[in-house]
Amino acid sequence: MTAASLLKQHGYSTACIGKWHLGLGGDEKTDYSRPLRPGPNDFGFDYFFGIPASLDMQPYLYIENDRAVAYPSLEIEKSPRPAFWRAGPIAPGFKHAEVLGRLTEKAVDYISNHAKTQAYKPFFLYFALTAPHTPVIPTGFFRGRSNAGEYGDFVVQTDWTVGQVMRALDESGVAGNTLVIVTSDNGPENLTVPLAAEYEHRSSHHFRGMKRDMWDGGHREPFIARWPGKIKAGSTSSEIICLTDLTATCAAIVRAKLPKNTAEDSCNILPALLGKKLKKPLREAVVHHSSRGFFAVRQGRWKLILCRGSGGNRYEQGPNAVKPDSPPGQLYDMVEDYCETRNLHEQHPEIVEQLTVLLQKYKNQGHSRPL
């Protein structure tokens, strides 16, 4: 069960537009001349339009539902940074710089068409943007708008894209009854590092690390939600949440009970969105995972990392390099030291033991939410 299939069961029209990157078809080598199943349509989405993976990963083509719009019969050479993409098959007429705009048009059209043809039904739109991931290719009007280089301009274009969706909701007359969430799946890539020196822009803010790392620069993300009449404008929450919580939250919104064998790491965060006063945290803990297979667990103010160093990117020198005499793990007080600079692993062995046992319990039972 996905959030989409859950909501579909409760009368929602569902659509996925943008980057899929979860596999298309069951064959080891995908044949794009045939129906691409399983895919989004098999996981709860009535409609899909998008690309197979990230926009810097071949093959380059559009897919609508389970069919390629055009077969990737040509070849394209790799592009240098910042407009980076890998060499590989590409469909005739496919242009990387046009993708974000076309996906934006599809999302806007979906909202407006739904209002015209299915206004009696609620809808769920998962709009997975290709930006500001590479290739960094701001177009036309957006070039030079940020005063922070091409990447900054691309962020401005991404902001414009979100604005187009919000405008479509307004014009369709459904903005007042629609929950909009804007967030991301992981921290920034290292291509943003030079921006700190040249433009004083830090995509990870003051948090340590970036994409792939175990530190919070790789995991802590903006989470912005708007729901007129439900979420108080300008309000904030200090609850620790995870993107896996979307399914349980959708279930709460439609008053559905989740089956025990699904959404095993999903917790209902609706009370936090609605600004309810809570007697205890909504989540017992959050589990982190790095690109090189290491785990961390965060509970309250404490975060335990079960490795030395980042667990992801390899830092050969500088403050993030692994020191020969460093402890086997890392423990940080995320209230007093949210930048993760003071490792308290040796000072608090009891906390290390407590969190190690908790993580092992989750591994053994196969779920982290109460079932």
Stockholm file with secondary structure:
# STOCKHOLM 1.0

chainA/1-371         MTAASLLKQHGYSTACIGKWHLGLGGDEKTDYSRPLRPGPNDFGFDYFFGIPASLDMQPYLYIENDRAVAYPSLEIEKSPRPAFWRAGPIAPGFKHAEVLGRLTEKAVDYISNHAKTQAYKPFFLYFALTAPHTPVIPTGFFRGRSNAGEYGDFVVQTDWTVGQVMRALDESGVAGNTLVIVTSDNGPENLTVPLAAEYEHRSSHHFRGMKRDMWDGGHREPFIARWPGKIKAGSTSSEIICLTDLTATCAAIVRAKLPKNTAEDSCNILPALLGKKLKKPLREAVVHHSSRGFFAVRQGRWKLILCRGSGGNRYEQGPNAVKPDSPPGQLYDMVEDYCETRNLHEQHPEIVEQLTVLLQKYKNQGHSRPL
#=GR chainA/1-371 SS CCHHHHHHHTTCEEEEEEECCSCCSSSSSCCTTSCCCSSGGGTTCSEEEEESSCTTSSCBCCEETTEESSCCCEEECCBCSSSCBCCEEECTTCCGGGHHHHHHHHHHHHHHHHHHHCTTSCEEEEEECCCSSSSCCCCGGGTTSSSSHHHHHHHHHHHHHHHHHHHHHHHTTCGGGCCEEEECSSCCCGGGHHHHHHHCCCTTTTSSCCTTCSSGGGTCCCEEEECTTTSCTTCCCCCCCCGGGHHHHHHHHTTCCCCTTSCTTCCCCHHHHTTCCCSSCSCSCEEEECTTSCEEEEETTEEEESSSSCSSSCCCSSTTSCCTTCCSSEEEETTTCTTCCSCCTTTCHHHHHHHHHHHHHHHHHTCSSCC
#=GC SS_cons         CCHHHHHHHTTCEEEEEEECCSCCSSSSSCCTTSCCCSSGGGTTCSEEEEESSCTTSSCBCCEETTEESSCCCEEECCBCSSSCBCCEEECTTCCGGGHHHHHHHHHHHHHHHHHHHCTTSCEEEEEECCCSSSSCCCCGGGTTSSSSHHHHHHHHHHHHHHHHHHHHHHHTTCGGGCCEEEECSSCCCGGGHHHHHHHCCCTTTTSSCCTTCSSGGGTCCCEEEECTTTSCTTCCCCCCCCGGGHHHHHHHHTTCCCCTTSCTTCCCCHHHHTTCCCSSCSCSCEEEECTTSCEEEEETTEEEESSSSCSSSCCCSSTTSCCTTCCSSEEEETTTCTTCCSCCTTTCHHHHHHHHHHHHHHHHHTCSSCC
//
